[in-house]
Amino acid sequence: MEAIFHALNFDITTFVFQVINLLVVMGLLYFILFKPLGKVLAEREAKIEGNLKDAETAKVKAESMLKEYQQQLQNARQEAQAILERANKMGEETRNEIVTKAQNEANRILEQARGEIEGEKSKALAAIRSEAANIALLAATKVLERSLTPEVQERLAREAVSEVERLQ
């Protein structure tokens, strides 16, 4: 075996120094590079996990706020619908009130017009009666101007009475 080692130019002291050198380099790399790198990776992992937890918390909060806003929107819609219904009801009541007032006013005006018509009718009838009396008086005057026989006087009186009755 020594021949093989010699053929390969293998020196055990160099080998031991190389192994020690390798272990020293590995130890230095571990303390200088791997340990800080592991620490940085652990911190980064913790930070990512914290960010994920924060994101999950924010998501839950956002969903809660969304539900709350949707509920508020639904409440606002219901309130708007209730306001519209109240406005429609008030409009309908106002319209009915206006129509009723207009009908009452029209009835009052109609009754007033009927009263005025009755008054004018009474005045016209009084004027007609007065005119009939004047006609009767005129007829009586004409009768008196001429000498009338009792038959003619009776006929004229009947005519005057019938004329007055016709005018009423």
Backbone as a ProteinNet text record, in pm:
[ID]
protein_1_A
[PRIMARY]
MEAIFHALNFDITTFVFQVINLLVVMGLLYFILFKPLGKVLAEREAKIEGNLKDAETAKVKAESMLKEYQQQLQNARQEAQAILERANKMGEETRNEIVTKAQNEANRILEQARGEIEGEKSKALAAIRSEAANIALLAATKVLERSLTPEVQERLAREAVSEVERLQ
[TERTIARY]
79.1	0	86.9	191.6	282.8	325.8	337.5	376.7	268.6	148.2	37.6	44.1	63.7	68.5	184.7	296	413.9	391.5	324.7	296.5	203	119.3	24.8	86.6	204.7	271.4	191.7	148	65.7	155.7	146	223.8	122.8	139.4	44.6	48.4	157.5	164.4	94.9	116.3	47.4	-101.7	-135.3	-276.7	-337	-269.8	-320.1	-331.8	-228	-236.3	-351.7	-371.1	-480.3	-615.5	-624.8	-749.5	-771.4	-665.3	-677.6	-714	-649.1	-676.8	-823.3	-868.1	-1008	-1102.4	-1072.3	-1158.3	-1158.7	-1041.5	-1032	-1113.7	-1097.1	-1173.8	-1322.7	-1359.3	-1501.8	-1552.5	-1472.2	-1511	-1524.9	-1425.6	-1433.6	-1556.2	-1578.5	-1696.5	-1826.6	-1824.5	-1944.7	-1970.9	-1868.3	-1887.8	-1900.2	-1828.7	-1832.3	-1949.9	-1978.1	-2076	-2205.5	-2198.1	-2320.2	-2402.2	-2336.9	-2410.9	-2481.4	-2413.9	-2487.4	-2592.7	-2559.5	-2656.8	-2778.9	-2758	-2869.4	-2953.3	-2881.9	-2951.1	-3035.7	-2976.1	-3050.1	-3169	-3149.5	-3259.4	-3368.6	-3329.3	-3428.2	-3505.6	-3433.6	-3501.2	-3597.1	-3550.4	-3635	-3757.7	-3738.7	-3851.1	-3949.7	-3896.9	-3983.9	-4058.4	-3986.8	-4049.9	-4159.4	-4132.7	-4233.5	-4354.3	-4329.1	-4440.2	-4520.8	-4450.4	-4519.8	-4602.6	-4543.8	-4618.4	-4739.3	-4725.2	-4838.1	-4948.3	-4904.8	-5005.4	-5074	-4993.3	-5051.1	-5145.6	-5105.7	-5191.2	-5320.7	-5311.8	-5431.7	-5522.5	-5461.3	-5538.2	-5604.2	-5528.3	-5581.8	-5694.9	-5678.5	-5782.6	-5910.4	-5895.9	-6013.6	-6079.6	-5996.3	-6049.8	-6119.6	-6057.8	-6117.9	-6250.7	-6255.4	-6381.3	-6487.4	-6445.6	-6539.1	-6591.1	-6500.1	-6541	-6631.2	-6600.9	-6683.6	-6824.9	-6835.1	-6967.9	-7040.6	-6966.3	-7026	-7074.3	-6992.6	-7031.7	-7149	-7149.4	-7262.9	-7390.7	-7379.2	-7495.8	-7542.1	-7445.1	-7481.1	-7546.7	-7494.8	-7553	-7694.4	-7714.1	-7847.5	-7942.6	-7892.7	-7975.5	-8009.3	-7911.4	-7936	-8039.8	-8030.5	-8129.3	-8268.3	-8276.9	-8407	-8462	-8374.8	-8417.7	-8464.1	-8390.2	-8429.9	-8565.8	-8585.5	-8713.8	-8825.6	-8798.5	-8899.8	-8931.1	-8828.5	-8849.6	-8933.9	-8902.7	-8981.2	-9127	-9146.8	-9283.5	-9358.4	-9289.2	-9354.3	-9385.9	-9292.9	-9314.9	-9432.3	-9438.6	-9550.8	-9682.3	-9680.2	-9802	-9844.7	-9746.3	-9778.4	-9829.6	-9768	-9813.1	-9955.4	-9984.6	-10119.5	-10219.7	-10182.5	-10271.1	-10293	-10186.5	-10197.4	-10286	-10265.5	-10347.8	-10494.4	-10521.4	-10660.2	-10718.7	-10638	-10684.3	-10715.4	-10629.2	-10650.6	-10775.3	-10791.3	-10910.2	-11036.2	-11032	-11148.7	-11180.3	-11076.1	-11097.8	-11155.3	-11101.2	-11150.8	-11296.5	-11330.1	-11469.6	-11560.2	-11515.4	-11595.5	-11612.7	-11504.6	-11511.1	-11605.5	-11596.3	-11685.2	-11830.6	-11856.6	-11993.7	-12043.2	-11953	-11990.3	-12023.1	-11937.6	-11961	-12090	-12114.4	-12236.8	-12359.4	-12352.6	-12465.1	-12485.3	-12373.6	-12382.4	-12446.6	-12405.2	-12462.2	-12611.2	-12647	-12789	-12868.5	-12809.5	-12876.2	-12894	-12787.2	-12797.3	-12901.4	-12903.8	-13003.1	-13143.7	-13162.3	-13293.9	-13332.1	-13233.1	-13259.5	-13298.2	-13221.7	-13253.5	-13388.7	-13419.8	-13549.8	-13663.1	-13640	-13742.3	-13761.3	-13647.4	-13655.7	-13729.9	-13698	-13763.9	-13913.8	-13949.7	-14091.6	-14162.4	-14093.9	-14153.6	-14172.6	-14071.9	-14084.5	-14198.5	-14209.5	-14319.2	-14453.6	-14462.1	-14588.2	-14622.4	-14517.7	-14540.1	-14588.7	-14521.5	-14561.8	-14703.7	-14738.5	-14874.7	-14975.1	-14937.6	-15027.8	-15045.4	-14932.4	-14940.9	-15030.7	-15016.3	-15101.3	-15247.5	-15271.3	-15409.2	-15464.4	-15377.7	-15420	-15449.3	-15362	-15382.6	-15511.7	-15536	-15659.3	-15780	-15766.6	-15878.8	-15903.2	-15792.8	-15807	-15876.5	-15837.1	-15899.6	-16046.1	-16073.5	-16211.5	-16295.1	-16235.9	-16310.8	-16329.2	-16235.6	-16248.6	-16366.5	-16388.2	-16505	-16611.8	-16723.5	-16830.5	-16842.5	-16831.3	-16831.1	-16959.7	-16990.9	-17106.1	-17055.7	-17142.2	-17096.8	-17032.3	-17074.5	-17013.5	-16871.6	-16847	-16713.2	-16621.7	-16673.1	-16592	-16551	-16644.6	-16614.4	-16511.8	-16525	-16429.1	-16291.6	-16281.9	-16153.1	-16089.1	-16168.7	-16115.9	-16058.9	-16130.8	-16081.6	-15952.6	-15946	-15823.9	-15705.9	-15731.2	-15624.8	-15576.7	-15669.1	-15634.3	-15555.8	-15601.4	-15530.8	-15391.6	-15378.2	-15247.6	-15152.6	-15203.5	-15120.6	-15079.6	-15172.7	-15141.8	-15037.6	-15049.2	-14954	-14815	-14803.8	-14673.5	-14606.8	-14682.2	-14621.4	-14562.8
-114.2	0	125.5	112.9	224.5	255	156.1	176.8	255.4	229.4	301.4	446.6	469	605.2	680.8	608.9	672.8	702.4	612.6	632.6	752.8	775.4	887.7	1014.1	1006.6	1116.4	1160.6	1064.4	1090.5	1099.9	1218	1239.6	1257.1	1178.1	1175.8	1306.4	1370	1496.1	1604.6	1605	1702.5	1675.5	1550.2	1514	1563.1	1543.3	1585.1	1737.2	1808.1	1954.6	2000.1	1930.4	1967.9	1943.2	1834.1	1804.9	1911.1	1945.4	2049.4	2182.3	2211.9	2335.2	2336.8	2224	2213.5	2234	2174.2	2188.9	2333.3	2398.5	2538.3	2625.6	2602.7	2680.7	2655.6	2531.5	2500.7	2566.8	2566.5	2632.3	2781.5	2839.4	2983.1	3015.2	2936.1	2958	2944.1	2847.5	2828.5	2951.1	3000.6	3115.2	3247.4	3258.8	3386.1	3392.8	3282.3	3286.4	3214.4	3088.4	3010.1	3051.2	3078.4	3115.8	3250.5	3358.3	3482.9	3467.5	3386.6	3364.3	3291.1	3194.8	3122.7	3216.4	3305	3402.1	3496.5	3545.1	3633.7	3560.2	3434	3354.3	3331.2	3305.6	3284.8	3413.8	3526.3	3654.7	3683.6	3654.3	3677.7	3587.2	3462.6	3369.7	3420.3	3467.5	3520.8	3643.9	3729.6	3849.7	3811.8	3714.5	3669.4	3611.5	3528.9	3472.4	3583.4	3683.9	3798	3872.9	3893.5	3960.8	3878.4	3746.4	3660	3669.4	3671.4	3685.8	3822.1	3926.7	4060.4	4065.1	3999.8	3997.4	3923	3813.5	3737.7	3821.8	3890.5	3978.8	4090.5	4149.8	4256.8	4203.5	4080	4020	3999.3	3947.5	3926.1	4059.9	4160.8	4293.4	4353	4335.6	4387.9	4319.2	4186.9	4114.7	4161.8	4184.7	4234.1	4372.2	4459.3	4593.6	4586.9	4495.3	4479.8	4438.5	4342.7	4300.3	4415.5	4492.4	4606.1	4710.4	4740.1	4838	4787.7	4657.9	4602.7	4613.8	4589.3	4602.3	4747.2	4839.6	4981.5	5021.4	4970.6	5000.2	4945.3	4823	4763.4	4846.8	4888.9	4972.9	5105.2	5163.3	5289.6	5269.8	5158.5	5131.2	5115.4	5042.4	5024	5157.9	5239.1	5370	5457.3	5452	5529.7	5481.3	5349.8	5294.9	5340.4	5339.6	5384.6	5532.5	5612.8	5756.1	5775.4	5699.4	5709.7	5670.6	5563.5	5520.3	5626.6	5685.6	5791.7	5911.7	5946.9	6060.9	6032.5	5910.2	5874.2	5880	5829.5	5829.8	5973.4	6058.4	6197.9	6266.8	6236.9	6295.5	6254.1	6126.8	6076.4	6142.5	6155.1	6219.3	6366.3	6433.2	6573.5	6586.2	6496.8	6499.9	6479	6379.7	6354.2	6474.2	6535.9	6653.5	6767.2	6788.7	6896	6868	6741.1	6704.6	6727	6686.8	6705.1	6853	6933.7	7078	7136.6	7092.1	7142.9	7104.2	6980	6937.2	7017.7	7039	7117.6	7260.6	7317.8	7453.7	7458.9	7357.3	7353.1	7340.9	7257.8	7243.2	7374.2	7441.8	7568.7	7671.7	7678.1	7772.8	7737.4	7607.4	7563.6	7602.5	7581.7	7618.9	7770.6	7842.9	7989.1	8032.7	7969.3	8002.4	7968.2	7853.7	7816.9	7919.5	7963.4	8065.3	8194.2	8233.2	8354.8	8337.9	8219	8192.4	8200.9	8141.1	8147.6	8292.9	8369	8511	8585.3	8560.2	8625.6	8579.6	8451.6	8398.8	8467.4	8481.7	8548.3	8692.3	8759.2	8897.4	8904	8809.5	8807.9	8783	8687.8	8659	8781.5	8850.2	8970.8	9076.9	9088.4	9186.1	9147.7	9018	8971.5	8998.4	8970.5	8995.5	9145.4	9225.2	9369.6	9411.9	9353.8	9386	9337.1	9220.8	9168.5	9259.4	9308.2	9399.6	9527.4	9572.3	9692.1	9667.2	9550.9	9516.2	9511.1	9449.3	9440.6	9579.7	9665.5	9801.6	9876	9855.3	9918.1	9868.3	9738.9	9683	9740.3	9754.5	9808.3	9952.9	10025.2	10163.5	10170.9	10085.3	10085.3	10046.9	9954	9910.1	10025	10095	10205.2	10318.2	10331.9	10436.1	10407.4	10289.7	10256.6	10200.1	10214	10159.9	10013.7	9936.1	9792.1	9732.5	9632.2	9556.8	9457.3	9408.1	9313.3	9188.7	9142.8	9024.1	9053.9	9170.7	9208.7	9226.2	9286.6	9304.9	9169.6	9078.1	8944.7	8875.4	8884.5	8823.6	8885.2	9015.6	9084.4	9045.6	9034.1	8994.4	8853.1	8760.5	8622.9	8620.9	8700.6	8706.1	8759.1	8860.5	8918.7	8815.6	8744.6	8643.9	8530.4	8487.4	8379.3	8425.6	8551.1	8606.7	8609.3	8649.4	8653.1	8510.7	8415.6	8277.7	8220	8254.4	8206.2	8260.5	8382.7	8445.5	8389	8332.8	8279.1	8145.8
0	0	0	58.1	58	-83.9	-166	-303.8	-375.8	-346.7	-411.3	-365.8	-235.7	-185.5	-246	-262	-320.1	-467.7	-536.9	-678.7	-694.7	-602.1	-610.4	-550.6	-501.3	-433.7	-310.6	-236.6	-122.1	-0.9	66.2	187.6	300.1	403.6	512.2	589.5	608.7	681.1	601.1	469.5	385.7	391.8	391.9	398.1	529.2	639.6	769.6	770.9	719.6	713.8	623.4	517.3	427.5	495.3	570.8	641.8	748.3	823.6	926	858.9	747.8	673	627.9	578.9	534.1	651.9	765.8	882.3	931.5	927.5	969.2	873.7	743.2	644	662.1	684.9	704.9	832.8	939.8	1064.8	1044.2	972.6	945.5	858.4	756.5	670.1	750.3	843.5	923.7	1009	1079.1	1167.9	1092.5	982.8	909.8	812.2	745.1	637.3	672.8	710.6	727.8	848.4	961.9	1081.1	1060.8	1012.3	987.5	879	778.4	671.1	725.3	811	873.9	960	1032	1115.7	1029.6	919.9	827.9	769.4	728.9	672	776.9	902.2	1008.8	1034.2	1036.3	1055.6	940.3	820.6	702.5	707.4	746.8	757.8	863	976.7	1082.1	1031.5	958.4	902.6	803.1	718.2	619.7	691.3	795.9	872	939.2	993	1052.9	950.2	832.5	724.9	682.4	677.6	641.2	746.8	875.7	982.1	973	948.9	933.3	814.7	705.3	585.5	614.7	689.5	724	814.8	910.4	999.1	918	826.3	741.9	653.7	605.9	521.4	601.4	722.4	807.5	839.7	870.2	900.8	779	660.9	537.7	508.4	529.3	507.4	605.9	731.3	832.3	792.8	748.7	706.7	584.1	491.4	372.1	411.9	503.3	549	616.3	697.7	766.2	665.1	564	462.2	380.3	351.7	277.3	359.9	490.6	578.3	583.9	593.8	595.2	464	353.2	222.6	214.3	264.8	265	351.1	468.1	555.9	487.5	418.8	347.7	237.2	167.8	62.4	122	234.6	298.3	347.4	402.9	450.8	334.3	223.2	105.2	53.8	54.3	9.2	102.1	232.4	329	308.1	281.7	256.9	131.6	26.5	-97.4	-72.8	4.5	31.6	111.9	211.7	289.9	200.7	112.5	22.4	-70.9	-123.7	-211.5	-134.5	-10.7	70.4	99.8	136.3	164.2	38.7	-76.5	-202.4	-234.3	-211.2	-237.9	-142.9	-14.8	81	43.7	3.9	-36	-158.9	-255.1	-376.6	-340.8	-254.3	-214.1	-141.1	-56.5	16.7	-78.8	-177.6	-275.5	-358.2	-399.1	-478	-395.4	-267.8	-181.3	-164	-139.8	-125.7	-254.1	-368.4	-496.7	-516.9	-482	-496	-403.1	-280.1	-185.3	-236.3	-288.3	-341.8	-461.9	-548.2	-665.4	-621.4	-521.1	-470.1	-409	-334.4	-273.8	-382	-485.1	-594.9	-668	-688.2	-754.7	-673	-541	-455.6	-456.7	-454.6	-459.8	-592	-703.2	-834.2	-837.2	-777.4	-773	-693.2	-581.6	-501.2	-579.6	-652.7	-733.2	-842.8	-902.6	-1008.6	-950.1	-829	-765.9	-736.7	-690.5	-662.5	-788.9	-895.5	-1022.8	-1074.4	-1054.3	-1098.8	-1021.7	-890.2	-807.7	-853.1	-880.9	-929	-1062.1	-1151	-1281.7	-1266.6	-1177.5	-1155.4	-1096.2	-1004.4	-945	-1052.4	-1141.5	-1249.7	-1341.7	-1369.9	-1456.9	-1391.8	-1260.9	-1190.2	-1192.7	-1171.1	-1174.7	-1312.9	-1415.6	-1553.6	-1579.9	-1526	-1544.4	-1474.7	-1356.4	-1285.9	-1366.2	-1423.7	-1507.8	-1627.8	-1688	-1803.1	-1759.8	-1642.7	-1593.9	-1566.1	-1508.3	-1480.4	-1610.7	-1708.8	-1838.6	-1902.7	-1892.5	-1947.9	-1875.1	-1743.5	-1666.3	-1706.1	-1727.8	-1769	-1904.5	-1996.9	-2130.1	-2118.5	-2028.4	-2011.7	-1957.2	-1864.6	-1805.6	-1906.2	-1996.4	-2096.2	-2187.9	-2214.4	-2296	-2205.1	-2245.7	-2163.6	-2197.1	-2094.5	-2114	-2061.4	-2127.6	-2081.4	-1977.2	-1895.7	-1793.2	-1853.3	-1966.4	-2029.3	-2072.7	-2127.4	-2174	-2052.7	-1943.5	-1824.3	-1766	-1763.5	-1711.4	-1797.7	-1931.2	-2022.1	-2005.4	-1993.2	-1974.4	-1840.4	-1737	-1605.7	-1613.3	-1681.1	-1697.3	-1776.1	-1879	-1960.4	-1879	-1798.3	-1716.7	-1613.1	-1550.1	-1450.6	-1516.8	-1633	-1702.5	-1747	-1783.5	-1823.9	-1704.3	-1590.5	-1469.4	-1431	-1436.7	-1402.7	-1498.8	-1626.6	-1726.1	-1699.8	-1656.9	-1630.7	-1506.2	-1417.5	-1295.1	-1327.7
[MASK]
++++++++++++++++++++++++++++++++++++++++++++++++++++++++++++++++++++++++++++++++++++++++++++++++++++++++++++++++++++++++++++++++++++++++++++++++++++++++++++++++++++++++

